[in-house]
């Protein structure tokens, strides 16, 4: 599935691949993998595949919301 950054987070599938997350965020897959390794983005392993829950992605993006809104806390 190709994800565009125009979608709201509620329109994303429940579980996303690393490629889908990187496409949504507009970053490389290596950045997403690094955030998973650092514990900043939780991921579930299904065999050899990693999946990121939509809720976990939303929670990981929440601290950035204040910056996007122009508010710094």
Secondary structure, DSSP 4 states (H G I P E B T S, - for coil): ----TTS-GGGS-SEE-HHHHHHHHTS-HHHHHHHHHTTSS--EEETTEEEEEHHHHHHHHHHHHHHHTT---
